[in-house]
């Protein structure tokens, strides 16, 4: 069978993290903000629906539309529960907005989201003065009862962009100073996008502080390509037998390109540049060409910058020489599925050698021919990672629920 050749160019859908925040900050802005290139996925539609339920001027999502900002004080109490679907980002970020706006709202979601931990966002909001009601298991439904909030210095025990963003947004809407310190630096889209809109945000190392100063300035946003989606194409290009792939207009924010750095360390040719800034974000084409891959070690310091790409790295490791070891990734246990257990289980189902660790996994290389049925547990990242392996010549892989990728 002829080796796979991957060549040409592709533009991946808009970045999911930036899409959520473009809607939220547009709604909190001091005027109309135009948004182009947004990711029209189920998760982003959840954020749009929640904002509409709170009285924000968010139209139906399209390639090009305008959000009518109502300012931090312009939101109203919802007439119904806020349905967040499968989106943890919607739930946690909007919890901060609701608390800061002194509103009462109950957040609900699907079965998967309802199991995900919400105490991590409830604790800092309660420390600011809000009331948060959770069921015994700590997931959804979650009721946030807003109140006059006070300033906060919060030391987070997890590196979570969602928790950090919830606190920053609560401080923004309530008009109080807040600061968050994390054990490692998490994604920084919120602080970048706030800064681009004139909000006083100061970041140093793992600490971020917001100084209130009114509504964010209205700003048009061109959403760049999602590096998490680009990772699947980059992995396929790295595994190919020839060719060169250009992935156009990708967000290359430092907190999002861990997978590209590790892919380069594994031996693939990976080129990108940090010279163009749009809306506070670095944007660049990413060029990937194949090479003989070798196993790599990924530890806790790199995990936050590639948390969503770790399933793809584990799948890629099947075709690297030697062993790939991932540790410090306990957060994978509380994603849409237990991604550590699910990735290892599926790789074994397909005929690869993998071992589960408490906070990660070990995958043995060797280029096995993979056959079998993947059980995704409704997790979009698993479906896409294993689907990428299915594109390789000689593999026969069936994904049980391909439609689950709709969330991203």
KAQUIGI-V817782 format. One line per field, one symbol per residue. phi: phi as a letter, one per 30 degrees, with the letter a starting at -180 (. if undefined). psi: psi as a letter, one per 40 degrees, with the letter a starting at -180 (. if undefined). burial: + if it has 24 or more other C-alpha atoms within 12 Angstrom, else -. A space follows every 50 residues. Layout:
# KAQUIGI-V817782
phi->???
psi->???
burial->???
This chain:
# KAQUIGI-V817782
phi->.dddccbjbbcdeddddddedddddddddcldbdbbiddccddddddedd dddcjddcdddbdaabccdcidccdbdddbdcdciccddedddddddddd diccaccbaddddddddcddcdddddddkdcbcbdediccdbcccdaecc dbcccddbdbdddededddddeddibdbbbccdbdcecddddddedcidd bbcbiccbbccdajddddadbcddddddddeddddddddddljbcccdhc dceedbceddddddddkddbbabcbccbijcdbadccbbdadcbdbcbce dceedbedcdeddddedeccdjccbcbiceeddbdebdddddddeddded jccbbdceblabbddkiddcbkcccdhicdddddddddddddejdbbccd bddddddb
psi->hiihhhiaiihiiihddddddddddddeieahhhhieihgiddddddddd dddeeighaihadhihhhheideeiihieiihhebehddddddddddddd efihihhiaiddddeihedddddddddeeihhhiideeaiihhhhiihii ihhhhieihhdddddddddddddefihiihhidihihfdddddddeeeig hhhhbehhhhhifaiihhhihhhiihddddddddddddeieiihhhhifi hfhdeefddddddddeeihhhiigehhhfeihhiihhhiiihiiiihhad deddefdeedddddddddeihaihhhiffddddfadigddddddddddde eihihhidfaihhhaefihhiahhhefehddddddddddeehhdighhhd gdeeedd.
burial->-----+---+++++++++++++++++++++++++++++++++++++++++ +++++++++-+---++++++++++++++--++++++++++++++++++++ ++++++++++-+++++++++++++++++++++++----++++++++++++ ++++++-+++++++++++++++++++++++++-+++++++++++++++++ +++--+++++++-+++++++++++++++++++++++++++--++++++++ ++++++++++++++-+++++++-----+++++++++++++++++++++++ -+++++++++++++++++++--++++++++++++++++++++++++++++ ++++++--++++++++++++++++++++++++++++++++++--+-+++- -+-+++++
